């Protein structure tokens, strides 16, 4: 019986042993994944900075006074959520839970920012929020993982 246990221990060691190439590959792959994510985040940050700078430049050049410029701080996360929804959709190949979540909140934040930018009436806009969350709930119910 002890021979059987020893044989099982040896078989387990062989199945779960790591070679030198396994150890070398793992840190390299982790570094590669981290590096790729940083590139995507830097790209998004660059686009956001260019957009904000362009808005301020146009207001200066055209002489238009942007009354609610602080709404950019609501618009930026909204657009970021929409970009992440598109990236998640491309990566997963389907409209996954994470993509639906990012899309719903991205639309909501973008609508709030536009309401402030264009001085839309909240009494006219609030039903759109119900529609956005209703479509999100409907998609979650229809496209369960």
N, CA, C and O atoms as a GROMACS GRO file, in nm:
protein
  580
    1UNK      N    1   0.081  -0.119   0.000
    1UNK     CA    2   0.000   0.000   0.000
    1UNK      C    3   0.086   0.126   0.000
    1UNK      O    4   0.055   0.224  -0.068
    2UNK      N    5   0.193   0.123   0.076
    2UNK     CA    6   0.281   0.240   0.079
    2UNK      C    7   0.348   0.260  -0.057
    2UNK      O    8   0.380   0.373  -0.094
    3UNK      N    9   0.370   0.150  -0.131
    3UNK     CA   10   0.426   0.163  -0.266
    3UNK      C   11   0.329   0.236  -0.358
    3UNK      O   12   0.371   0.317  -0.440
    4UNK      N   13   0.198   0.208  -0.343
    4UNK     CA   14   0.097   0.277  -0.424
    4UNK      C   15   0.094   0.426  -0.393
    4UNK      O   16   0.081   0.509  -0.483
    5UNK      N   17   0.104   0.460  -0.265
    5UNK     CA   18   0.103   0.601  -0.224
    5UNK      C   19   0.226   0.673  -0.279
    5UNK      O   20   0.216   0.785  -0.328
    6UNK      N   21   0.340   0.607  -0.271
    6UNK     CA   22   0.463   0.666  -0.324
    6UNK      C   23   0.454   0.684  -0.475
    6UNK      O   24   0.500   0.785  -0.528
    7UNK      N   25   0.394   0.588  -0.543
    7UNK     CA   26   0.380   0.598  -0.688
    7UNK      C   27   0.287   0.713  -0.725
    7UNK      O   28   0.312   0.786  -0.821
    8UNK      N   29   0.179   0.730  -0.647
    8UNK     CA   30   0.087   0.842  -0.670
    8UNK      C   31   0.155   0.976  -0.645
    8UNK      O   32   0.134   1.072  -0.719
    9UNK      N   33   0.237   0.984  -0.540
    9UNK     CA   34   0.310   1.107  -0.510
    9UNK      C   35   0.405   1.143  -0.624
    9UNK      O   36   0.414   1.259  -0.664
   10UNK      N   37   0.475   1.044  -0.676
   10UNK     CA   38   0.567   1.066  -0.787
   10UNK      C   39   0.492   1.111  -0.912
   10UNK      O   40   0.538   1.201  -0.983
   11UNK      N   41   0.378   1.049  -0.940
   11UNK     CA   42   0.298   1.086  -1.057
   11UNK      C   43   0.247   1.229  -1.043
   11UNK      O   44   0.243   1.304  -1.140
   12UNK      N   45   0.208   1.267  -0.920
   12UNK     CA   46   0.160   1.403  -0.896
   12UNK      C   47   0.272   1.505  -0.916
   12UNK      O   48   0.250   1.612  -0.974
   13UNK      N   49   0.391   1.471  -0.869
   13UNK     CA   50   0.506   1.561  -0.887
   13UNK      C   51   0.535   1.582  -1.036
   13UNK      O   52   0.565   1.694  -1.078
   14UNK      N   53   0.526   1.475  -1.115
   14UNK     CA   54   0.551   1.485  -1.258
   14UNK      C   55   0.445   1.569  -1.329
   14UNK      O   56   0.477   1.647  -1.419
   15UNK      N   57   0.320   1.555  -1.288
   15UNK     CA   58   0.211   1.630  -1.350
   15UNK      C   59   0.216   1.779  -1.318
   15UNK      O   60   0.177   1.862  -1.401
   16UNK      N   61   0.263   1.813  -1.199
   16UNK     CA   62   0.261   1.953  -1.157
   16UNK      C   63   0.398   2.016  -1.148
   16UNK      O   64   0.413   2.122  -1.088
   17UNK      N   65   0.497   1.952  -1.206
   17UNK     CA   66   0.631   2.010  -1.202
   17UNK      C   67   0.644   2.116  -1.310
   17UNK      O   68   0.581   2.106  -1.416
   18UNK      N   69   0.724   2.217  -1.284
   18UNK     CA   70   0.747   2.326  -1.377
   18UNK      C   71   0.887   2.314  -1.435
   18UNK      O   72   0.982   2.280  -1.365
   19UNK      N   73   0.897   2.344  -1.563
   19UNK     CA   74   1.028   2.346  -1.626
   19UNK      C   75   1.079   2.489  -1.626
   19UNK      O   76   1.006   2.582  -1.590
   20UNK      N   77   1.203   2.506  -1.665
   20UNK     CA   78   1.262   2.640  -1.671
   20UNK      C   79   1.187   2.729  -1.770
   20UNK      O   80   1.173   2.849  -1.747
   21UNK      N   81   1.138   2.671  -1.880
   21UNK     CA   82   1.067   2.753  -1.979
   21UNK      C   83   0.933   2.800  -1.924
   21UNK      O   84   0.889   2.910  -1.958
   22UNK      N   85   0.866   2.719  -1.840
   22UNK     CA   86   0.740   2.763  -1.780
   22UNK      C   87   0.761   2.885  -1.691
   22UNK      O   88   0.680   2.979  -1.693
   23UNK      N   89   0.867   2.884  -1.615
   23UNK     CA   90   0.894   2.995  -1.524
   23UNK      C   91   0.931   3.120  -1.603
   23UNK      O   92   0.889   3.230  -1.566
   24UNK      N   93   1.009   3.106  -1.711
   24UNK     CA   94   1.049   3.222  -1.790
   24UNK      C   95   0.931   3.282  -1.866
   24UNK      O   96   0.926   3.404  -1.883
   25UNK      N   97   0.837   3.201  -1.911
   25UNK     CA   98   0.727   3.250  -1.993
   25UNK      C   99   0.626   3.326  -1.909
   25UNK      O  100   0.575   3.429  -1.953
   26UNK      N  101   0.596   3.279  -1.789
   26UNK     CA  102   0.491   3.339  -1.707
   26UNK      C  103   0.517   3.487  -1.677
   26UNK      O  104   0.427   3.568  -1.699
   27UNK      N  105   0.637   3.526  -1.627
   27UNK     CA  106   0.656   3.670  -1.603
   27UNK      C  107   0.651   3.752  -1.731
   27UNK      O  108   0.602   3.865  -1.730
   28UNK      N  109   0.700   3.696  -1.840
   28UNK     CA  110   0.698   3.770  -1.966
   28UNK      C  111   0.554   3.794  -2.011
   28UNK      O  112   0.521   3.904  -2.056
   29UNK      N  113   0.469   3.692  -2.001
   29UNK     CA  114   0.329   3.708  -2.041
   29UNK      C  115   0.258   3.809  -1.952
   29UNK      O  116   0.182   3.891  -2.002
   30UNK      N  117   0.282   3.804  -1.822
   30UNK     CA  118   0.219   3.899  -1.731
   30UNK      C  119   0.263   4.041  -1.765
   30UNK      O  120   0.180   4.132  -1.767
   31UNK      N  121   0.392   4.060  -1.791
   31UNK     CA  122   0.442   4.193  -1.828
   31UNK      C  123   0.378   4.241  -1.957
   31UNK      O  124   0.343   4.358  -1.970
   32UNK      N  125   0.362   4.150  -2.054
   32UNK     CA  126   0.304   4.186  -2.183
   32UNK      C  127   0.159   4.231  -2.167
   32UNK      O  128   0.119   4.331  -2.226
   33UNK      N  129   0.080   4.159  -2.087
   33UNK     CA  130  -0.060   4.194  -2.065
   33UNK      C  131  -0.070   4.328  -1.995
   33UNK      O  132  -0.151   4.412  -2.035
   34UNK      N  133   0.011   4.350  -1.892
   34UNK     CA  134   0.010   4.477  -1.820
   34UNK      C  135   0.048   4.590  -1.913
   34UNK      O  136  -0.015   4.696  -1.910
   35UNK      N  137   0.149   4.571  -1.996
   35UNK     CA  138   0.195   4.674  -2.087
   35UNK      C  139   0.086   4.709  -2.188
   35UNK      O  140   0.066   4.827  -2.218
   36UNK      N  141   0.016   4.609  -2.240
   36UNK     CA  142  -0.089   4.634  -2.337
   36UNK      C  143  -0.202   4.715  -2.275
   36UNK      O  144  -0.255   4.806  -2.339
   37UNK      N  145  -0.241   4.684  -2.151
   37UNK     CA  146  -0.347   4.758  -2.083
   37UNK      C  147  -0.305   4.904  -2.061
   37UNK      O  148  -0.387   4.994  -2.078
   38UNK      N  149  -0.180   4.927  -2.025
   38UNK     CA  150  -0.133   5.063  -2.005
   38UNK      C  151  -0.140   5.142  -2.135
   38UNK      O  152  -0.173   5.261  -2.133
   39UNK      N  153  -0.109   5.079  -2.248
   39UNK     CA  154  -0.118   5.148  -2.376
   39UNK      C  155  -0.260   5.191  -2.404
   39UNK      O  156  -0.282   5.303  -2.450
   40UNK      N  157  -0.360   5.104  -2.378
   40UNK     CA  158  -0.499   5.138  -2.401
   40UNK      C  159  -0.543   5.253  -2.312
   40UNK      O  160  -0.612   5.344  -2.358
   41UNK      N  161  -0.503   5.252  -2.185
   41UNK     CA  162  -0.538   5.358  -2.093
   41UNK      C  163  -0.472   5.489  -2.133
   41UNK      O  164  -0.535   5.595  -2.123
   42UNK      N  165  -0.348   5.486  -2.179
   42UNK     CA  166  -0.280   5.606  -2.223
   42UNK      C  167  -0.348   5.663  -2.347
   42UNK      O  168  -0.360   5.785  -2.360
   43UNK      N  169  -0.391   5.580  -2.436
   43UNK     CA  170  -0.459   5.624  -2.557
   43UNK      C  171  -0.587   5.695  -2.521
   43UNK      O  172  -0.616   5.803  -2.573
   44UNK      N  173  -0.666   5.636  -2.431
   44UNK     CA  174  -0.792   5.697  -2.390
   44UNK      C  175  -0.767   5.830  -2.319
   44UNK      O  176  -0.838   5.927  -2.343
   45UNK      N  177  -0.668   5.834  -2.233
   45UNK     CA  178  -0.634   5.959  -2.164
   45UNK      C  179  -0.592   6.067  -2.262
   45UNK      O  180  -0.628   6.184  -2.244
   46UNK      N  181  -0.518   6.030  -2.363
   46UNK     CA  182  -0.476   6.126  -2.465
   46UNK      C  183  -0.594   6.183  -2.542
   46UNK      O  184  -0.600   6.304  -2.567
   47UNK      N  185  -0.687   6.097  -2.579
   47UNK     CA  186  -0.806   6.144  -2.650
   47UNK      C  187  -0.888   6.238  -2.562
   47UNK      O  188  -0.939   6.339  -2.610
   48UNK      N  189  -0.901   6.205  -2.435
   48UNK     CA  190  -0.976   6.290  -2.342
   48UNK      C  191  -0.910   6.427  -2.329
   48UNK      O  192  -0.978   6.529  -2.334
   49UNK      N  193  -0.779   6.430  -2.313
   49UNK     CA  194  -0.708   6.558  -2.302
   49UNK      C  195  -0.720   6.641  -2.428
   49UNK      O  196  -0.738   6.763  -2.421
   50UNK      N  197  -0.710   6.578  -2.544
   50UNK     CA  198  -0.724   6.650  -2.671
   50UNK      C  199  -0.865   6.707  -2.684
   50UNK      O  200  -0.882   6.820  -2.728
   51UNK      N  201  -0.966   6.629  -2.645
   51UNK     CA  202  -1.104   6.676  -2.653
   51UNK      C  203  -1.128   6.796  -2.562
   51UNK      O  204  -1.185   6.896  -2.604
   52UNK      N  205  -1.084   6.784  -2.438
   52UNK     CA  206  -1.103   6.895  -2.343
   52UNK      C  207  -1.028   7.019  -2.390
   52UNK      O  208  -1.082   7.129  -2.386
   53UNK      N  209  -0.904   7.002  -2.436
   53UNK     CA  210  -0.828   7.115  -2.488
   53UNK      C  211  -0.894   7.178  -2.610
   53UNK      O  212  -0.895   7.300  -2.625
   54UNK      N  213  -0.948   7.093  -2.698
   54UNK     CA  214  -1.017   7.143  -2.817
   54UNK      C  215  -1.142   7.223  -2.781
   54UNK      O  216  -1.170   7.325  -2.843
   55UNK      N  217  -1.217   7.176  -2.682
   55UNK     CA  218  -1.336   7.249  -2.639
   55UNK      C  219  -1.297   7.386  -2.585
   55UNK      O  220  -1.359   7.487  -2.621
   56UNK      N  221  -1.196   7.391  -2.500
   56UNK     CA  222  -1.154   7.519  -2.446
   56UNK      C  223  -1.095   7.611  -2.554
   56UNK      O  224  -1.115   7.732  -2.550
   57UNK      N  225  -1.023   7.554  -2.650
   57UNK     CA  226  -0.968   7.633  -2.759
   57UNK      C  227  -1.080   7.693  -2.844
   57UNK      O  228  -1.076   7.811  -2.879
   58UNK      N  229  -1.181   7.612  -2.878
   58UNK     CA  230  -1.292   7.662  -2.958
   58UNK      C  231  -1.370   7.771  -2.884
   58UNK      O  232  -1.415   7.867  -2.946
   59UNK      N  233  -1.387   7.756  -2.754
   59UNK     CA  234  -1.458   7.860  -2.680
   59UNK      C  235  -1.378   7.990  -2.679
   59UNK      O  236  -1.436   8.098  -2.681
   60UNK      N  237  -1.247   7.981  -2.676
   60UNK     CA  238  -1.163   8.101  -2.678
   60UNK      C  239  -1.161   8.165  -2.817
   60UNK      O  240  -1.178   8.286  -2.830
   61UNK      N  241  -1.142   8.084  -2.921
   61UNK     CA  242  -1.131   8.135  -3.058
   61UNK      C  243  -1.265   8.190  -3.107
   61UNK      O  244  -1.269   8.296  -3.168
   62UNK      N  245  -1.372   8.119  -3.082
   62UNK     CA  246  -1.503   8.160  -3.131
   62UNK      C  247  -1.570   8.262  -3.041
   62UNK      O  248  -1.672   8.321  -3.079
   63UNK      N  249  -1.516   8.284  -2.923
   63UNK     CA  250  -1.575   8.380  -2.832
   63UNK      C  251  -1.700   8.329  -2.763
   63UNK      O  252  -1.772   8.405  -2.700
   64UNK      N  253  -1.726   8.200  -2.776
   64UNK     CA  254  -1.843   8.140  -2.712
   64UNK      C  255  -1.810   8.109  -2.568
   64UNK      O  256  -1.704   8.053  -2.538
   65UNK      N  257  -1.898   8.144  -2.480
   65UNK     CA  258  -1.875   8.118  -2.338
   65UNK      C  259  -1.949   7.990  -2.298
   65UNK      O  260  -2.072   7.985  -2.300
   66UNK      N  261  -1.874   7.891  -2.263
   66UNK     CA  262  -1.931   7.764  -2.220
   66UNK      C  263  -1.971   7.779  -2.073
   66UNK      O  264  -1.885   7.782  -1.984
   67UNK      N  265  -2.101   7.789  -2.048
   67UNK     CA  266  -2.151   7.818  -1.914
   67UNK      C  267  -2.124   7.705  -1.815
   67UNK      O  268  -2.081   7.729  -1.702
   68UNK      N  269  -2.150   7.587  -1.856
   68UNK     CA  270  -2.137   7.473  -1.765
   68UNK      C  271  -2.017   7.386  -1.802
   68UNK      O  272  -2.030   7.266  -1.824
   69UNK      N  273  -1.900   7.448  -1.808
   69UNK     CA  274  -1.780   7.377  -1.848
   69UNK      C  275  -1.747   7.261  -1.754
   69UNK      O  276  -1.684   7.164  -1.794
   70UNK      N  277  -1.791   7.272  -1.630
   70UNK     CA  278  -1.763   7.168  -1.531
   70UNK      C  279  -1.833   7.036  -1.567
   70UNK      O  280  -1.798   6.931  -1.513
   71UNK      N  281  -1.932   7.041  -1.656
   71UNK     CA  282  -2.000   6.918  -1.699
   71UNK      C  283  -1.905   6.827  -1.776
   71UNK      O  284  -1.935   6.709  -1.797
   72UNK      N  285  -1.790   6.881  -1.819
   72UNK     CA  286  -1.688   6.795  -1.882
   72UNK      C  287  -1.644   6.685  -1.787
   72UNK      O  288  -1.608   6.575  -1.830
   73UNK      N  289  -1.647   6.715  -1.656
   73UNK     CA  290  -1.605   6.615  -1.558
   73UNK      C  291  -1.709   6.505  -1.542
   73UNK      O  292  -1.680   6.402  -1.481
   74UNK      N  293  -1.827   6.523  -1.597
   74UNK     CA  294  -1.928   6.418  -1.604
   74UNK      C  295  -1.919   6.349  -1.740
   74UNK      O  296  -1.938   6.228  -1.750
   75UNK      N  297  -1.891   6.428  -1.843
   75UNK     CA  298  -1.884   6.374  -1.979
   75UNK      C  299  -1.765   6.280  -1.997
   75UNK      O  300  -1.777   6.177  -2.064
   76UNK      N  301  -1.652   6.313  -1.940
   76UNK     CA  302  -1.531   6.232  -1.957
   76UNK      C  303  -1.550   6.088  -1.908
   76UNK      O  304  -1.520   5.995  -1.983
   77UNK      N  305  -1.600   6.066  -1.786
   77UNK     CA  306  -1.624   5.926  -1.745
   77UNK      C  307  -1.732   5.859  -1.831
   77UNK      O  308  -1.726   5.738  -1.854
   78UNK      N  309  -1.831   5.936  -1.877
   78UNK     CA  310  -1.934   5.878  -1.962
   78UNK      C  311  -1.878   5.827  -2.092
   78UNK      O  312  -1.909   5.716  -2.135
   79UNK      N  313  -1.794   5.908  -2.155
   79UNK     CA  314  -1.731   5.865  -2.280
   79UNK      C  315  -1.634   5.750  -2.256
   79UNK      O  316  -1.622   5.660  -2.339
   80UNK      N  317  -1.567   5.754  -2.144
   80UNK     CA  318  -1.476   5.645  -2.108
   80UNK      C  319  -1.552   5.514  -2.094
   80UNK      O  320  -1.505   5.410  -2.140
   81UNK      N  321  -1.668   5.518  -2.030
   81UNK     CA  322  -1.750   5.397  -2.015
   81UNK      C  323  -1.794   5.345  -2.152
   81UNK      O  324  -1.796   5.224  -2.175
   82UNK      N  325  -1.830   5.435  -2.244
   82UNK     CA  326  -1.872   5.393  -2.377
   82UNK      C  327  -1.756   5.328  -2.453
   82UNK      O  328  -1.775   5.229  -2.523
   83UNK      N  329  -1.637   5.384  -2.438
   83UNK     CA  330  -1.519   5.326  -2.503
   83UNK      C  331  -1.490   5.188  -2.444
   83UNK      O  332  -1.460   5.094  -2.518
   84UNK      N  333  -1.500   5.176  -2.312
   84UNK     CA  334  -1.476   5.046  -2.250
   84UNK      C  335  -1.582   4.944  -2.290
   84UNK      O  336  -1.552   4.825  -2.303
   85UNK      N  337  -1.705   4.990  -2.310
   85UNK     CA  338  -1.811   4.899  -2.358
   85UNK      C  339  -1.776   4.845  -2.496
   85UNK      O  340  -1.792   4.726  -2.523
   86UNK      N  341  -1.728   4.933  -2.584
   86UNK     CA  342  -1.690   4.890  -2.719
   86UNK      C  343  -1.571   4.794  -2.715
   86UNK      O  344  -1.569   4.695  -2.787
   87UNK      N  345  -1.472   4.824  -2.630
   87UNK     CA  346  -1.356   4.736  -2.618
   87UNK      C  347  -1.395   4.600  -2.563
   87UNK      O  348  -1.345   4.497  -2.609
   88UNK      N  349  -1.483   4.598  -2.464
   88UNK     CA  350  -1.529   4.473  -2.406
   88UNK      C  351  -1.607   4.392  -2.508
   88UNK      O  352  -1.591   4.270  -2.517
   89UNK      N  353  -1.690   4.459  -2.585
   89UNK     CA  354  -1.767   4.390  -2.689
   89UNK      C  355  -1.673   4.327  -2.792
   89UNK      O  356  -1.693   4.213  -2.833
   90UNK      N  357  -1.571   4.402  -2.834
   90UNK     CA  358  -1.475   4.351  -2.932
   90UNK      C  359  -1.396   4.233  -2.875
   90UNK      O  360  -1.372   4.134  -2.945
   91UNK      N  361  -1.356   4.244  -2.748
   91UNK     CA  362  -1.277   4.139  -2.686
   91UNK      C  363  -1.358   4.012  -2.665
   91UNK      O  364  -1.310   3.902  -2.695
   92UNK      N  365  -1.481   4.025  -2.614
   92UNK     CA  366  -1.564   3.909  -2.583
   92UNK      C  367  -1.636   3.854  -2.705
   92UNK      O  368  -1.674   3.737  -2.707
   93UNK      N  369  -1.656   3.937  -2.805
   93UNK     CA  370  -1.728   3.894  -2.924
   93UNK      C  371  -1.878   3.887  -2.904
   93UNK      O  372  -1.950   3.834  -2.989
   94UNK      N  373  -1.926   3.941  -2.793
   94UNK     CA  374  -2.069   3.945  -2.764
   94UNK      C  375  -2.097   4.059  -2.667
   94UNK      O  376  -2.005   4.120  -2.612
   95UNK      N  377  -2.223   4.087  -2.648
   95UNK     CA  378  -2.266   4.196  -2.560
   95UNK      C  379  -2.277   4.139  -2.419
   95UNK      O  380  -2.387   4.112  -2.371
   96UNK      N  381  -2.163   4.120  -2.353
   96UNK     CA  382  -2.157   4.057  -2.222
   96UNK      C  383  -2.213   4.149  -2.114
   96UNK      O  384  -2.248   4.264  -2.140
   97UNK      N  385  -2.221   4.098  -1.992
   97UNK     CA  386  -2.272   4.177  -1.880
   97UNK      C  387  -2.189   4.304  -1.860
   97UNK      O  388  -2.244   4.412  -1.840
   98UNK      N  389  -2.058   4.290  -1.865
   98UNK     CA  390  -1.970   4.406  -1.845
   98UNK      C  391  -1.990   4.510  -1.956
   98UNK      O  392  -1.991   4.630  -1.928
   99UNK      N  393  -2.006   4.465  -2.080
   99UNK     CA  394  -2.030   4.558  -2.191
   99UNK      C  395  -2.164   4.629  -2.174
   99UNK      O  396  -2.172   4.750  -2.196
  100UNK      N  397  -2.268   4.556  -2.134
  100UNK     CA  398  -2.400   4.618  -2.112
  100UNK      C  399  -2.393   4.718  -1.999
  100UNK      O  400  -2.450   4.827  -2.009
  101UNK      N  401  -2.325   4.683  -1.891
  101UNK     CA  402  -2.311   4.773  -1.776
  101UNK      C  403  -2.241   4.903  -1.816
  101UNK      O  404  -2.289   5.012  -1.786
  102UNK      N  405  -2.127   4.890  -1.883
  102UNK     CA  406  -2.053   5.008  -1.926
  102UNK      C  407  -2.133   5.092  -2.025
  102UNK      O  408  -2.130   5.215  -2.019
  103UNK      N  409  -2.204   5.026  -2.115
  103UNK     CA  410  -2.284   5.098  -2.215
  103UNK      C  411  -2.398   5.176  -2.148
  103UNK      O  412  -2.421   5.292  -2.182
  104UNK      N  413  -2.469   5.112  -2.055
  104UNK     CA  414  -2.581   5.178  -1.987
  104UNK      C  415  -2.533   5.298  -1.907
  104UNK      O  416  -2.591   5.406  -1.918
  105UNK      N  417  -2.429   5.281  -1.828
  105UNK     CA  418  -2.380   5.393  -1.747
  105UNK      C  419  -2.311   5.499  -1.834
  105UNK      O  420  -2.317   5.617  -1.801
  106UNK      N  421  -2.248   5.458  -1.941
  106UNK     CA  422  -2.189   5.557  -2.032
  106UNK      C  423  -2.295   5.646  -2.094
  106UNK      O  424  -2.278   5.768  -2.102
  107UNK      N  425  -2.405   5.585  -2.140
  107UNK     CA  426  -2.515   5.664  -2.196
  107UNK      C  427  -2.575   5.757  -2.091
  107UNK      O  428  -2.605   5.873  -2.119
  108UNK      N  429  -2.592   5.705  -1.970
  108UNK     CA  430  -2.651   5.786  -1.862
  108UNK      C  431  -2.565   5.908  -1.830
  108UNK      O  432  -2.616   6.020  -1.824
  109UNK      N  433  -2.436   5.887  -1.810
  109UNK     CA  434  -2.347   5.999  -1.777
  109UNK      C  435  -2.336   6.098  -1.893
  109UNK      O  436  -2.330   6.219  -1.870
  110UNK      N  437  -2.334   6.048  -2.015
  110UNK     CA  438  -2.328   6.136  -2.131
  110UNK      C  439  -2.455   6.219  -2.142
  110UNK      O  440  -2.449   6.338  -2.176
  111UNK      N  441  -2.569   6.159  -2.114
  111UNK     CA  442  -2.696   6.234  -2.118
  111UNK      C  443  -2.700   6.341  -2.009
  111UNK      O  444  -2.748   6.452  -2.033
  112UNK      N  445  -2.652   6.308  -1.890
  112UNK     CA  446  -2.648   6.408  -1.783
  112UNK      C  447  -2.558   6.525  -1.824
  112UNK      O  448  -2.596   6.641  -1.806
  113UNK      N  449  -2.441   6.496  -1.878
  113UNK     CA  450  -2.349   6.602  -1.921
  113UNK      C  451  -2.412   6.687  -2.031
  113UNK      O  452  -2.401   6.810  -2.028
  114UNK      N  453  -2.477   6.624  -2.128
  114UNK     CA  454  -2.541   6.700  -2.236
  114UNK      C  455  -2.655   6.786  -2.184
  114UNK      O  456  -2.678   6.897  -2.233
  115UNK      N  457  -2.726   6.736  -2.084
  115UNK     CA  458  -2.834   6.814  -2.023
  115UNK      C  459  -2.778   6.943  -1.963
  115UNK      O  460  -2.838   7.049  -1.977
  116UNK      N  461  -2.665   6.934  -1.897
  116UNK     CA  462  -2.602   7.054  -1.841
  116UNK      C  463  -2.544   7.144  -1.949
  116UNK      O  464  -2.559   7.266  -1.943
  117UNK      N  465  -2.476   7.086  -2.048
  117UNK     CA  466  -2.414   7.165  -2.155
  117UNK      C  467  -2.517   7.247  -2.232
  117UNK      O  468  -2.497   7.366  -2.257
  118UNK      N  469  -2.625   7.183  -2.270
  118UNK     CA  470  -2.723   7.248  -2.358
  118UNK      C  471  -2.842   7.306  -2.283
  118UNK      O  472  -2.938   7.352  -2.345
  119UNK      N  473  -2.836   7.303  -2.149
  119UNK     CA  474  -2.942   7.356  -2.063
  119UNK      C  475  -3.078   7.298  -2.099
  119UNK      O  476  -3.178   7.370  -2.109
  120UNK      N  477  -3.081   7.167  -2.120
  120UNK     CA  478  -3.207   7.100  -2.147
  120UNK      C  479  -3.289   7.094  -2.019
  120UNK      O  480  -3.234   7.100  -1.909
  121UNK      N  481  -3.416   7.084  -2.033
  121UNK     CA  482  -3.506   7.076  -1.919
  121UNK      C  483  -3.505   6.936  -1.861
  121UNK      O  484  -3.524   6.838  -1.934
  122UNK      N  485  -3.483   6.925  -1.731
  122UNK     CA  486  -3.482   6.795  -1.666
  122UNK      C  487  -3.618   6.727  -1.677
  122UNK      O  488  -3.627   6.605  -1.684
  123UNK      N  489  -3.725   6.808  -1.677
  123UNK     CA  490  -3.859   6.748  -1.686
  123UNK      C  491  -3.882   6.682  -1.822
  123UNK      O  492  -3.963   6.591  -1.834
  124UNK      N  493  -3.810   6.728  -1.923
  124UNK     CA  494  -3.823   6.667  -2.056
  124UNK      C  495  -3.727   6.548  -2.072
  124UNK      O  496  -3.752   6.460  -2.154
  125UNK      N  497  -3.619   6.546  -1.996
  125UNK     CA  498  -3.513   6.447  -2.014
  125UNK      C  499  -3.534   6.322  -1.928
  125UNK      O  500  -3.493   6.213  -1.969
  126UNK      N  501  -3.595   6.334  -1.810
  126UNK     CA  502  -3.597   6.221  -1.717
  126UNK      C  503  -3.658   6.093  -1.776
  126UNK      O  504  -3.614   5.985  -1.739
  127UNK      N  505  -3.756   6.100  -1.866
  127UNK     CA  506  -3.805   5.972  -1.922
  127UNK      C  507  -3.698   5.896  -2.002
  127UNK      O  508  -3.704   5.774  -2.012
  128UNK      N  509  -3.602   5.968  -2.057
  128UNK     CA  510  -3.495   5.902  -2.133
  128UNK      C  511  -3.411   5.815  -2.040
  128UNK      O  512  -3.364   5.709  -2.080
  129UNK      N  513  -3.392   5.860  -1.915
  129UNK     CA  514  -3.319   5.778  -1.818
  129UNK      C  515  -3.392   5.647  -1.792
  129UNK      O  516  -3.331   5.540  -1.784
  130UNK      N  517  -3.525   5.655  -1.780
  130UNK     CA  518  -3.604   5.533  -1.761
  130UNK      C  519  -3.590   5.439  -1.880
  130UNK      O  520  -3.581   5.317  -1.864
  131UNK      N  521  -3.588   5.497  -1.999
  131UNK     CA  522  -3.573   5.416  -2.120
  131UNK      C  523  -3.436   5.348  -2.124
  131UNK      O  524  -3.425   5.230  -2.156
  132UNK      N  525  -3.331   5.424  -2.090
  132UNK     CA  526  -3.194   5.369  -2.090
  132UNK      C  527  -3.184   5.251  -1.994
  132UNK      O  528  -3.135   5.145  -2.031
  133UNK      N  529  -3.231   5.271  -1.870
  133UNK     CA  530  -3.222   5.162  -1.772
  133UNK      C  531  -3.317   5.048  -1.805
  133UNK      O  532  -3.287   4.932  -1.774
  134UNK      N  533  -3.430   5.078  -1.866
  134UNK     CA  534  -3.521   4.973  -1.909
  134UNK      C  535  -3.460   4.887  -2.018
  134UNK      O  536  -3.472   4.764  -2.014
  135UNK      N  537  -3.396   4.949  -2.114
  135UNK     CA  538  -3.328   4.873  -2.221
  135UNK      C  539  -3.214   4.790  -2.161
  135UNK      O  540  -3.193   4.676  -2.201
  136UNK      N  541  -3.140   4.850  -2.066
  136UNK     CA  542  -3.034   4.774  -2.000
  136UNK      C  543  -3.086   4.653  -1.927
  136UNK      O  544  -3.027   4.545  -1.934
  137UNK      N  545  -3.199   4.668  -1.855
  137UNK     CA  546  -3.260   4.555  -1.784
  137UNK      C  547  -3.312   4.451  -1.882
  137UNK      O  548  -3.299   4.331  -1.860
  138UNK      N  549  -3.371   4.498  -1.990
  138UNK     CA  550  -3.423   4.406  -2.092
  138UNK      C  551  -3.310   4.325  -2.154
  138UNK      O  552  -3.323   4.204  -2.171
  139UNK      N  553  -3.201   4.391  -2.188
  139UNK     CA  554  -3.087   4.321  -2.245
  139UNK      C  555  -3.027   4.222  -2.145
  139UNK      O  556  -2.985   4.112  -2.184
  140UNK      N  557  -3.023   4.260  -2.018
  140UNK     CA  558  -2.970   4.168  -1.916
  140UNK      C  559  -3.058   4.045  -1.905
  140UNK      O  560  -3.008   3.934  -1.886
  141UNK      N  561  -3.190   4.065  -1.915
  141UNK     CA  562  -3.280   3.951  -1.907
  141UNK      C  563  -3.274   3.862  -2.030
  141UNK      O  564  -3.284   3.740  -2.018
  142UNK      N  565  -3.258   3.922  -2.147
  142UNK     CA  566  -3.256   3.845  -2.271
  142UNK      C  567  -3.122   3.778  -2.298
  142UNK      O  568  -3.116   3.668  -2.353
  143UNK      N  569  -3.015   3.845  -2.258
  143UNK     CA  570  -2.881   3.797  -2.292
  143UNK      C  571  -2.806   3.744  -2.171
  143UNK      O  572  -2.686   3.767  -2.158
  144UNK      N  573  -2.875   3.674  -2.082
  144UNK     CA  574  -2.808   3.620  -1.964
  144UNK      C  575  -2.690   3.533  -2.005
  144UNK      O  576  -2.695   3.461  -2.105
  145UNK      N  577  -2.584   3.542  -1.926
  145UNK     CA  578  -2.462   3.468  -1.957
  145UNK      C  579  -2.480   3.322  -1.939
  145UNK      O  580  -2.387   3.245  -1.961
   0.00000   0.00000   0.00000
